[in-house]
Amino acid sequence: MIVAVMSDSHDNIWKLREALAIIKNENAGMIIHCGDFVAPFMLKELHDAGIPVHGVFGNNDGDQHLLTKFSLTSMTNVAFHGLVGQVDIEGFKLAFTHQEAVGEGLACTGNYKLVCFGHSHEYMQKNIDQTILLNPGEIMGKDGLPGFCLVDTDTAIVKRVDLGDSGCKVAP
């Protein structure tokens, strides 16, 4: 399965829409969001994409009650996991959070093939033993080139997708 991993969208609905178009074109079966959605209207965009979304709260998700309420009522394909989430995709165990220190701790357990986090807005990928630790960067585009990652759970290959002003570029 192709899993899209994103973080720190911070209400940039235009970049989120651009990312979702690519994610749909790549036939991703799931989206992982590592926090900082900010406003509930971002959830509607994710819901309308028709792809299951698993997310955690970030430090800028102020009204967690309202976000959770929407995800449990009108936006039923968006699931919140609190501060740490985990999913198992046919044996490919994946954990996600917002803070890097928590992500590193999860990766060090050796219980996951992939651990994702956000917060710093900077793309980063490294291995901790057999676990890939990944920050997909930011959707927002405030601190750098906006983008996200696509992960193939069959091969464990991660591709960074940059969202620029002139379209997008998929980098290996």
DOLORO-43386 format. One record per residue (C-alpha): residue number from 1; residue in one letter; x, y, z. Coordinates in Angstrom, 1 decimal. Layout:
<sevos>
+-----+------+--------+--------+--------+
! pos ! code !      X !      Y !      Z !
+-----+------+--------+--------+--------+
! NUM !    A !      X !      Y !      Z !
...
+-----+------+--------+--------+--------+
</sevos>
This chain:
<sevos>
+-----+------+--------+--------+--------+
! pos ! code !      X !      Y !      Z !
+-----+------+--------+--------+--------+
!   1 !    M !    0.0 !    0.0 !    0.0 !
!   2 !    I !    1.1 !    3.6 !   -0.7 !
!   3 !    V !    0.8 !    5.7 !    2.5 !
!   4 !    A !    1.0 !    9.5 !    2.3 !
!   5 !    V !    2.7 !   11.1 !    5.3 !
!   6 !    M !    2.2 !   14.8 !    5.9 !
!   7 !    S !    2.4 !   17.3 !    8.7 !
!   8 !    D !    2.1 !   21.0 !    9.7 !
!   9 !    S !   -0.6 !   22.0 !    7.1 !
!  10 !    H !   -1.4 !   25.1 !    9.3 !
!  11 !    D !   -4.5 !   26.1 !    7.3 !
!  12 !    N !   -2.8 !   26.3 !    4.0 !
!  13 !    I !   -5.8 !   24.9 !    2.2 !
!  14 !    W !   -4.3 !   25.5 !   -1.3 !
!  15 !    K !   -1.1 !   23.4 !   -0.6 !
!  16 !    L !   -3.2 !   20.7 !    1.0 !
!  17 !    R !   -5.5 !   20.6 !   -2.0 !
!  18 !    E !   -2.4 !   20.3 !   -4.3 !
!  19 !    A !   -1.0 !   17.5 !   -2.1 !
!  20 !    L !   -4.3 !   15.6 !   -2.1 !
!  21 !    A !   -4.5 !   15.7 !   -5.9 !
!  22 !    I !   -1.1 !   14.1 !   -6.1 !
!  23 !    I !   -2.0 !   11.6 !   -3.3 !
!  24 !    K !   -5.1 !   10.6 !   -5.2 !
!  25 !    N !   -3.2 !   10.3 !   -8.5 !
!  26 !    E !   -0.7 !    8.0 !   -6.7 !
!  27 !    N !   -3.6 !    5.8 !   -5.5 !
!  28 !    A !   -2.5 !    6.1 !   -1.8 !
!  29 !    G !   -4.6 !    4.0 !    0.5 !
!  30 !    M !   -4.1 !    6.0 !    3.6 !
!  31 !    I !   -2.9 !    9.4 !    4.9 !
!  32 !    I !   -1.0 !    9.9 !    8.1 !
!  33 !    H !   -1.0 !   13.5 !    9.4 !
!  34 !    C !    1.5 !   14.3 !   12.1 !
!  35 !    G !   -0.3 !   17.3 !   13.6 !
!  36 !    D !   -1.0 !   21.0 !   13.3 !
!  37 !    F !   -4.0 !   20.9 !   11.1 !
!  38 !    V !   -5.2 !   24.0 !   13.0 !
!  39 !    A !   -8.7 !   24.6 !   11.8 !
!  40 !    P !  -11.6 !   22.2 !   11.3 !
!  41 !    F !  -12.0 !   23.2 !    7.6 !
!  42 !    M !   -8.8 !   21.4 !    6.9 !
!  43 !    L !  -10.4 !   18.2 !    8.1 !
!  44 !    K !  -13.2 !   18.7 !    5.6 !
!  45 !    E !  -10.6 !   18.8 !    2.8 !
!  46 !    L !   -9.0 !   15.6 !    4.0 !
!  47 !    H !  -12.4 !   13.9 !    4.4 !
!  48 !    D !  -13.6 !   14.9 !    0.9 !
!  49 !    A !  -10.5 !   13.2 !   -0.6 !
!  50 !    G !  -12.1 !    9.9 !    0.3 !
!  51 !    I !   -8.9 !    8.4 !    1.7 !
!  52 !    P !   -8.7 !    7.2 !    5.3 !
!  53 !    V !   -6.8 !    9.7 !    7.4 !
!  54 !    H !   -5.1 !    9.0 !   10.7 !
!  55 !    G !   -3.9 !   12.0 !   12.6 !
!  56 !    V !   -2.4 !   13.2 !   15.9 !
!  57 !    F !   -2.6 !   16.6 !   17.5 !
!  58 !    G !    0.1 !   19.1 !   17.2 !
!  59 !    N !    1.0 !   22.1 !   19.4 !
!  60 !    N !   -1.1 !   24.5 !   17.2 !
!  61 !    D !   -4.3 !   22.4 !   17.2 !
!  62 !    G !   -5.9 !   24.6 !   19.8 !
!  63 !    D !   -9.5 !   23.3 !   19.7 !
!  64 !    Q !   -8.9 !   19.6 !   20.0 !
!  65 !    H !  -12.4 !   19.1 !   21.2 !
!  66 !    L !  -13.9 !   20.6 !   18.0 !
!  67 !    L !  -11.5 !   18.7 !   15.7 !
!  68 !    T !  -12.4 !   15.5 !   17.5 !
!  69 !    K !  -16.1 !   16.2 !   17.3 !
!  70 !    F !  -16.0 !   16.8 !   13.6 !
!  71 !    S !  -13.9 !   13.6 !   13.0 !
!  72 !    L !  -16.4 !   11.5 !   15.0 !
!  73 !    T !  -19.5 !   13.0 !   13.4 !
!  74 !    S !  -19.5 !   14.5 !    9.9 !
!  75 !    M !  -16.0 !   13.5 !    8.8 !
!  76 !    T !  -16.0 !    9.8 !    9.6 !
!  77 !    N !  -12.9 !    8.8 !    7.6 !
!  78 !    V !  -10.6 !   11.1 !    9.7 !
!  79 !    A !   -9.5 !    9.3 !   12.9 !
!  80 !    F !   -7.6 !   11.1 !   15.7 !
!  81 !    H !   -5.3 !    9.1 !   17.9 !
!  82 !    G !   -4.4 !   11.8 !   20.5 !
!  83 !    L !   -0.7 !   12.5 !   20.9 !
!  84 !    V !    0.6 !    9.2 !   19.5 !
!  85 !    G !   -1.0 !    7.0 !   16.9 !
!  86 !    Q !   -0.2 !    3.6 !   15.5 !
!  87 !    V !   -1.5 !    1.5 !   12.6 !
!  88 !    D !   -0.6 !   -1.9 !   11.3 !
!  89 !    I !   -0.8 !   -2.3 !    7.6 !
!  90 !    E !   -0.5 !   -6.1 !    6.9 !
!  91 !    G !    2.5 !   -6.4 !    9.3 !
!  92 !    F !    4.0 !   -3.0 !    8.4 !
!  93 !    K !    3.8 !   -1.3 !   11.8 !
!  94 !    L !    3.8 !    2.5 !   11.7 !
!  95 !    A !    3.7 !    5.0 !   14.6 !
!  96 !    F !    3.2 !    8.7 !   14.4 !
!  97 !    T !    3.4 !   11.8 !   16.6 !
!  98 !    H !    4.1 !   15.5 !   16.4 !
!  99 !    Q !    7.2 !   15.9 !   18.5 !
! 100 !    E !   10.6 !   14.6 !   17.4 !
! 101 !    A !   11.7 !   13.4 !   20.9 !
! 102 !    V !    8.6 !   11.2 !   21.1 !
! 103 !    G !    9.2 !    9.9 !   17.6 !
! 104 !    E !   12.8 !    9.1 !   18.4 !
! 105 !    G !   11.7 !    7.2 !   21.5 !
! 106 !    L !    9.2 !    5.2 !   19.6 !
! 107 !    A !   11.8 !    4.4 !   16.9 !
! 108 !    C !   14.2 !    3.2 !   19.6 !
! 109 !    T !   11.8 !    0.6 !   20.8 !
! 110 !    G !   12.2 !   -1.4 !   17.6 !
! 111 !    N !    8.5 !   -2.1 !   17.5 !
! 112 !    Y !    7.9 !   -0.2 !   14.2 !
! 113 !    K !    9.1 !   -0.3 !   10.6 !
! 114 !    L !    8.3 !    3.5 !   10.3 !
! 115 !    V !    7.9 !    6.3 !   12.8 !
! 116 !    C !    6.8 !    9.7 !   11.6 !
! 117 !    F !    6.7 !   13.1 !   13.3 !
! 118 !    G !    6.4 !   16.8 !   12.4 !
! 119 !    H !    6.7 !   20.0 !   14.3 !
! 120 !    S !   10.1 !   21.3 !   13.0 !
! 121 !    H !    8.8 !   21.8 !    9.4 !
! 122 !    E !   12.0 !   20.3 !    8.0 !
! 123 !    Y !   12.2 !   17.1 !    6.0 !
! 124 !    M !   14.4 !   14.4 !    7.6 !
! 125 !    Q !   14.8 !   10.7 !    7.2 !
! 126 !    K !   17.2 !    8.4 !    9.0 !
! 127 !    N !   17.3 !    4.9 !   10.2 !
! 128 !    I !   17.4 !    3.8 !   13.9 !
! 129 !    D !   18.4 !    0.2 !   13.7 !
! 130 !    Q !   15.6 !   -1.4 !   11.5 !
! 131 !    T !   13.2 !    1.6 !   12.0 !
! 132 !    I !   12.8 !    4.5 !    9.5 !
! 133 !    L !   12.4 !    7.8 !   11.4 !
! 134 !    L !   10.7 !   10.3 !    9.1 !
! 135 !    N !    9.7 !   13.9 !    9.3 !
! 136 !    P !    7.8 !   14.6 !    6.0 !
! 137 !    G !    8.4 !   18.4 !    6.3 !
! 138 !    E !    5.5 !   20.9 !    6.1 !
! 139 !    I !    2.5 !   21.3 !    3.9 !
! 140 !    M !    2.3 !   24.9 !    4.9 !
! 141 !    G !    5.4 !   26.3 !    3.1 !
! 142 !    K !    6.4 !   28.8 !    5.8 !
! 143 !    D !    9.9 !   27.6 !    6.6 !
! 144 !    G !   10.9 !   25.9 !    3.4 !
! 145 !    L !    9.6 !   24.1 !    0.3 !
! 146 !    P !    6.2 !   22.6 !    1.2 !
! 147 !    G !    5.8 !   18.9 !    0.6 !
! 148 !    F !    5.0 !   15.5 !    2.0 !
! 149 !    C !    6.2 !   11.9 !    1.6 !
! 150 !    L !    4.8 !    8.7 !    0.0 !
! 151 !    V !    5.8 !    5.4 !    1.6 !
! 152 !    D !    5.4 !    2.1 !   -0.1 !
! 153 !    T !    4.7 !   -0.4 !    2.7 !
! 154 !    D !    5.7 !   -3.4 !    0.5 !
! 155 !    T !    9.2 !   -2.1 !   -0.2 !
! 156 !    A !    9.7 !    0.5 !    2.7 !
! 157 !    I !   10.8 !    3.0 !    0.1 !
! 158 !    V !   10.1 !    6.6 !    1.0 !
! 159 !    K !    9.7 !    9.3 !   -1.6 !
! 160 !    R !    9.6 !   13.0 !   -0.8 !
! 161 !    V !    7.1 !   15.0 !   -2.9 !
! 162 !    D !    7.9 !   18.7 !   -3.1 !
! 163 !    L !    5.1 !   21.2 !   -3.7 !
! 164 !    G !    6.5 !   24.2 !   -5.5 !
! 165 !    D !    5.0 !   27.2 !   -7.3 !
! 166 !    S !    5.5 !   25.6 !  -10.6 !
! 167 !    G !    3.9 !   22.2 !   -9.9 !
! 168 !    C !    5.4 !   19.3 !   -8.1 !
! 169 !    K !    8.5 !   17.1 !   -8.3 !
! 170 !    V !    8.8 !   13.6 !   -6.9 !
! 171 !    A !   12.3 !   13.0 !   -5.6 !
! 172 !    P !   13.6 !    9.6 !   -4.7 !
+-----+------+--------+--------+--------+
</sevos>
